C-alpha cells in the first residue's frame, strides 16, 4: 500500500462490476451510485475509470444536487492536467460538482493578466495556484550571501501575493495556494539552513513565509509539504516523471491530491463534518466494560495498548477543543458505560467533553439518528468511529450520509486515520469554536427543562435570554464568514460570502449587515443569526437571513425581525423584501416570511419573494432583553416581556 493511498475508505470487492452496472441505472439514481463508488478505496487507475464514467454520464452539474457548482482554475507552472480526475472524484465523494479550467502549459501569467484569455471568458469562482519548486527558484545561486538569499525569498513571496490580489480583483474568487514540495536533495546535511542559497533551505523558507502571508491575506493553504513530510517525498514526487512530463505531483498520488483539494472546497462551502460519534469498548479503551469492569479494561500507562487508547482519547479531546462536537454511541448499559468517564484515573475524556451520550442495546443506526435529532444536526455532519467492522458496515448501509472511517486493527493508528480523512477540514478558526461542545450540552439541558415546563411562555421567560446585536465588525468577521458558509438548514437563500465580501460590507451606508449573539442562564450561544440587507429605493432587500438551528423555538425569528425593522426605518426604508431559494436542506424555512407576517409577491421559482410594509408593522413582544453592542458599550432597546 502506498503512503498516499486513501487508507480510511473501505475496499469494495465488487467495485468493478458495480461500475459496469451504473450506466444502466435510472438517471435519478446514477449520481448517488457514482457517489457510492467514489467512497471506496480507489487507486490511480480506478479513479481515472470512475472519472471517465462521471464525464460520460454528466456533462454538467446535476440539477438535483442543489449545491453551488465550483468552477476551479488550477494555475500551475508545470503539468497539472493529470490531477483533474482526482479533484473531480474527490468532489464527487463529497456530493459536489467541480468543473476544471485547463489552460496551456506554463501560461498562468498570461491567463491571469490577459482580459481576452480563455480563463477570463471561463470566469472561475475558485483558483488554485500550484507552483513547482524549480519555477520559483529559477536563478538561485548556492553560496550567495544570506541577505541575497532572503531578498530572493521575499521577491518570490511578493510575486505570489500579487497573483492572489490580481485573481481577486479580476474574478472575485476564492484563493487556494499550494505550498512547495521539498524536492531538492540536501547539500550540507542536517545543518542545511547554514548554507546561503541552498535550494532545500530556500524552499523551507518560502513555505514558512507563505503560511504567514496566506493567514494575513485570508488565503487558504494546501499544505503539500506537510503531506510529503508525513508520507515521504517519494510518495508525492517522482524525478523521472518530472523530466519526462514535467509532473511535479506524482501521478500515483493523484487520488489523494484530489481528495485534499476537495476537502478544502467542501470546507469553503460549509460541508465539513461537525460531530465525531465514538464507540466505547475497544475504541476508547481495550476490553468490554460490562464484562471486565473498570479494573479490567486496558487504558493508561504501563501498557502499550492502553497508552494507544489514551492517545486516541487525547486526539478526540483536542478535536473538541477546536470545535468538533463529541458524542458517544455504545451498545452498553448506560451505568456501566459511564463508569470509566467518572472513575478511571487514566481517562482523558470526561463526561463533560461529551455533548450527547447514548448507551443502549438498540442498533447503532437508530441511535445515531437519535443523536442527530438531539444535537439538531444533519446526518451528513457526523463521523462514526467504531472498531467493529460489523457495526461499521451496518451504519454505512443504513446511513450512507454518515462518514464511517475504516479503522485499522491497532488503536495506535486511530487518530492518524481520522485525521488523514480530512472530515473536519476548516479554513478558519474562531474563539467560538472552542465553546461548541458546551453550547450543545447546554442546549440539551434547555430542551430537558422545556419538556418539564408547564407552558411555553413560562419556559421562555425562565431562560433569562439576552440578545445582543450589532453591525458586522472586524473582530467577528471570521465567525460571520464561518456561519454564512456553514449554515444550510435555517438559511433562506444559502448565498455564500468570502472574507473579502464580508469586509466590503462593513462601512457601506446602504448595506444592513447584522449579527446577533444569544446569552441565557445556561451560557453563551455565540453568534446565532446573520442578516444582510441592501437598500434600494427605500426598500431593504434581504439577501441573506440565517440562524443556528440550536436556538429554534425561542421566538428568535420575531426578535431578529424587530431589530431589522428598527434599523431599516433608521435608514429611511419603508419596505422589506425577503427571498427564499429552496435547497435540499432548507425546507424548514419555506414558510418563514409568511409566519412573520410578510406577503408573497408574484414571481417565478426558485427565487420566491415576500414583502413587509414597515409603516404598518408592529413589533411582536418577545422574551428577550435586546441590546445593541457597539465596541465596549451596549444600549438596551427592548425590555423583557
KAVEN-V208100 format. One record per residue. PHI is phi in degrees with one decimal (* if undefined). OMEGA is omega as a letter, one per 40 degrees, with the letter a starting at -180 (none if undefined). Layout:
PHI:OMEGA / PHI:OMEGA
This chain:
*:i / -73.6:i / -59.9:a / -93.1:i / -79.2:a / -85.6:a / -69.2:a / -83.9:a / -92.5:a / -77.4:i / -77.4:i / -126.8:a / -57.3:a / -100.3:a / -57.7:a / -62.2:i / -65.8:a / -65.1:i / -60.2:a / -65.4:a / -84.1:a / -60.2:a / -61.8:a / -87.8:a / -73.2:i / -64.0:a / -57.1:a / -67.2:a / -97.3:a / -63.1:a / -61.5:a / -60.7:i / -66.2:i / -65.6:i / -60.9:i / -62.8:i / -64.5:i / -68.7:a / -91.1:i / -116.7:a / -77.6:a / -91.4:i / -105.4:a / -59.8:a / -70.2:i / -68.6:i / -64.3:i / -64.3:a / -64.5:i / -66.9:i / -63.2:i / -62.2:i / -66.4:i / -58.7:a / -69.3:i / -72.1:a / -88.4:a / -132.5:i / -86.0:a / -150.2:a / -61.1:i / -59.2:a / -63.4:a / -77.9:a / -69.8:i / 56.4:i / -123.9:a / -66.0:i / -63.4:a / -102.3:i / -107.5:a / -104.1:i / -103.6:i / -98.0:a / -101.9:a / -128.6:i / -95.8:i / -132.0:a / -72.0:i / -126.4:a / -59.9:a / -69.5:a / -92.5:a / -62.8:a / -60.2:i / -63.0:i / -67.5:i / -61.7:a / -74.5:i / -60.4:i / -68.9:i / -56.7:i / -57.6:a / -104.5:i / 63.2:i / -124.6:i / -112.2:i / -124.2:i / -99.9:a / -120.0:i / -88.6:i / -117.7:i / -88.9:i / -75.8:a / -56.6:i / 67.7:a / -103.0:a / -66.1:a / -65.4:i / -63.5:i / -58.2:a / -69.7:a / -98.5:a / -86.7:a / -63.9:i / -94.0:a / -72.7:i / -65.8:i / -63.0:i / -66.3:i / -68.6:a / -76.8:i / 58.0:i / -69.9:i / -105.1:i / -144.4:a / -132.8:i / -112.0:i / -93.7:a / -124.8:a / -93.3:i / -91.9:a / -63.0:a / -64.8:i / -65.5:a / -73.9:a / -102.4:i / -57.6:i / 91.1:i / -65.5:i / -136.0:i / -66.0:i / 94.0:i / -68.1:a / -65.6:i / -60.9:i / -63.2:i / -66.1:i / -63.8:i / -66.5:i / -64.4:i / -64.4:i / -62.8:a / -60.4:i / -64.1:i / -64.1:i / -62.4:i / -60.5:i / -65.9:i / -64.5:a / -62.1:i / -64.3:i / -63.6:i / -59.0:a / -65.6:i / -64.5:a / -61.4:a / -67.0:a / -68.9:a / -91.3:a / -123.9:a / 49.5:a / -108.4:i / -71.8:a / -117.2:i / -120.0:i / -118.0:i / -81.9:i / -73.8:a / -92.1:i / -68.7:i / -80.8:a / -89.2:a / -84.5:i / -70.5:a / -74.8:i / -99.1:a / -104.3:a / 120.7:a / -68.8:a / -111.3:a / -58.4:a / -66.4:a / -82.2:i / -100.3:i / -58.6:i / 81.6:i / -63.2:a / -58.2:a / -62.3:i / -69.5:i / -65.1:i / -61.1:i / -62.2:i / -66.7:i / -61.8:a / -65.1:i / -61.6:a / -73.9:i / -60.5:a / -62.4:i / -64.8:a / -69.6:i / -62.5:i / -63.3:a / -66.1:a / -95.8:a / 69.1:i / -101.1:i / -87.1:i / -95.3:i / -107.8:a / -84.0:a / -67.0:i / -64.5:i / -68.4:i / -65.3:i / -64.9:i / -66.0:a / -76.2:a / -98.1:a / 94.1:a / -61.8:a / -64.8:i / -73.7:a / -115.8:a / -145.1:i / -121.3:a / -55.7:a / -64.9:i / -66.1:i / -62.0:a / -71.3:a / -84.9:a / -134.4:a / 55.9:i / -94.2:i / -69.6:i / -94.0:a / -54.6:i / -59.5:a / -67.0:i / -87.1:a / -55.3:i / -61.4:i / -69.8:i / -58.0:a / -62.8:i / -67.8:i / -64.3:i / -60.2:a / -65.8:i / -68.7:i / -67.5:i / -60.6:i / -64.1:i / -62.8:i / -66.6:i / -96.6:i / 73.7:a / -104.7:i / -70.4:i / -72.8:a / -116.1:a / -136.4:i / -105.5:i / -97.3:a / -112.0:i / -73.2:a / -110.6:a / -60.0:a / 64.2:i / -118.8:i / -98.8:i / -151.4:i / -88.4:a / 97.8:a / -118.0:a / -59.5:a / -68.6:a / -96.3:a / -89.1:a / 74.1:a / -66.6:i / -79.9:a / -96.1:a / -73.4:a / -94.9:a / -165.4:i / 105.7:a / -66.9:i / 92.5:i / -139.5:i / -58.8:i / -67.9:i / -63.0:i / -68.3:i / -63.7:i / -64.3:i / -61.9:i / -62.1:i / -66.1:i / -61.2:a / -62.9:i / -62.4:i / -62.3:i / -65.2:i / -65.9:i / -60.3:i / -62.7:i / -65.8:i / -97.1:i / 120.9:i / -83.5:i / -77.6:i / -105.9:i / -138.7:i / -120.6:i / -134.8:a / -136.4:i / -86.3:a / -165.7:i / -73.3:a / -59.3:a / -61.0:i / -65.9:a / -62.7:a / -80.2:a / -53.4:a / -61.8:i / -63.9:a / -96.3:a / -127.5:a / -79.5:a / -69.0:a / -97.3:i / -66.4:i / -84.1:i / -80.6:i / -121.7:a / -57.5:a / -66.6:i / -80.7:a / -101.5:a / -73.1:a / -142.1:a / -115.9:a / -120.8:i / -132.2:a / -160.0:a / -105.0:i / -78.6:a / -71.2:a / -75.2:i / -62.8:i / -64.4:i / -64.4:i / -68.0:i / -58.6:a / -66.1:i / -61.2:i / -61.4:i / -65.3:a / -66.0:i / -84.9:a / 60.6:i / -127.0:i / -78.7:i / -62.3:i / -76.9:i / -97.6:a / -107.2:i / -115.6:a / -113.6:a / -109.1:a / -145.8:a / -72.9:a / -88.2:a / -59.0:i / -61.0:a / -65.1:i / -60.9:a / -67.6:i / -62.0:a / -66.1:i / -59.6:a / -71.4:a / -81.9:a / -130.2:a / -62.3:i / -79.0:i / -83.5:i / -81.5:a / -127.6:a / -68.2:i / -82.6:a / -71.0:i / -73.4:a / -68.6:a / -92.4:a / -63.7:i / -61.8:a / -107.9:a / -59.9:a / -61.9:a / -63.1:i / -64.9:a / -68.4:i / -63.4:a / -63.6:a / -71.1:i / 68.1:a / -61.0:a / -106.9:i / -53.5:i / -135.7:i / -102.6:i / -157.7:i / -117.8:i / -127.1:i / -61.8:a / -72.0:i / -59.2:a / -67.2:a / -95.3:a / -60.6:a / -60.7:i / -61.9:i / -65.1:a / -71.9:i / -64.3:i / -63.4:i / -66.9:i / -63.9:i / -64.1:i / -61.2:a / -64.6:i / -63.6:i / -67.5:i / -63.8:a / -64.1:a / -89.8:a / -72.6:a / -76.4:i / -155.3:a / -63.0:i / -57.4:i / -63.5:i / -63.1:a / -61.7:i / -65.3:a / -69.3:a / -72.1:i / 55.1:a / -81.4:i / -126.0:a / -110.7:a / -103.3:a / -126.6:i / -163.5:i / -70.3:i / -55.3:i / -126.6:i / -61.6:a / -62.9:a / -101.9:a / -60.1:a / -62.0:a / -68.2:i / -61.2:i / -61.9:i / -60.2:a / -64.0:a / -59.4:a / -93.7:i / -106.9:a / -76.6:a / -123.8:a / -82.9:i / -90.7:a / -147.2:a / -67.4:a / -125.7:a / 54.0:i / -78.1:a / -104.8:i / -124.4:i / -80.3:i / -60.5:i / -65.1:i / -59.8:a / -66.7:i / -59.0:a / -69.8:a / -88.0:a / -59.3:a / -117.9:a / -92.0:a / -65.7:a / -92.7:i / -118.3:i / -113.5:i / -104.0:a / -114.7:i / -128.3:a / -126.5:i / -116.4:a / -114.0:i / -125.4:i / -140.7:a / -66.5:i / -87.4:i / 144.2:a / -91.5:i / -80.9:a / 76.5:i / -70.6:a / -118.6:a / -151.3:i / -129.2:i / -130.8:i / -125.6:i / -128.4:a / -122.8:a / -83.3:i / -139.4:i / 52.5:i / 62.9:i / -124.8:i / -92.1:i / -91.3:a / -83.0:a / -70.6:a / -141.3:i / -145.5:i / -138.5:i / -145.2:i / -70.9:a / -67.1:a / -66.2:a / -111.0:i / -67.6:i / 81.3:a / -122.6:a / 70.8:i / -63.6:a / -58.6:a / -66.6:i / -65.9:i / -64.4:i / -59.7:i / -58.7:i / -66.6:a / -60.7:a / -61.2:a / -61.1:a / -70.5:i / -64.4:i / -62.8:i / -61.3:a / -82.1:i / 92.4:a / -82.3:i / -117.7:a / -153.8:i / -109.9:i / -123.5:i / -104.9:a / -119.6:i / -130.6:i / -115.6:a / -67.5:i / -129.3:a / -69.4:a / -118.3:a / -101.3:i / -59.5:a / -64.4:a / -109.1:a / -59.7:a / -101.6:a / -53.9:a / -68.2:i / -64.4:i / -64.7:a / -90.5:i / 98.6:i / -72.9:i / -109.0:a / -71.1:i / -102.0:i / -65.2:a / 174.6:a / -104.2:i / -66.8:e / -88.8:a / -87.5:i / -94.3:a / -121.6:a / -139.5:a / -127.5:i / -138.3:i / -86.5:a / -73.9:a / -65.3:a / -112.8:a / -80.7:i / -115.2:a / -61.8:a / -82.9:i / -63.0:i / -133.4:a / -98.5:a / -119.6:i / -94.7:a / -104.2:a / -131.8:i / -88.2:i / -101.0:a / -139.0:a / 57.4:a / -107.0:a / -134.7:i / -131.4:a / -122.0:a / -72.9:a / -121.3:a / -141.7:i / -96.4:i / -61.8:a / -64.2:none
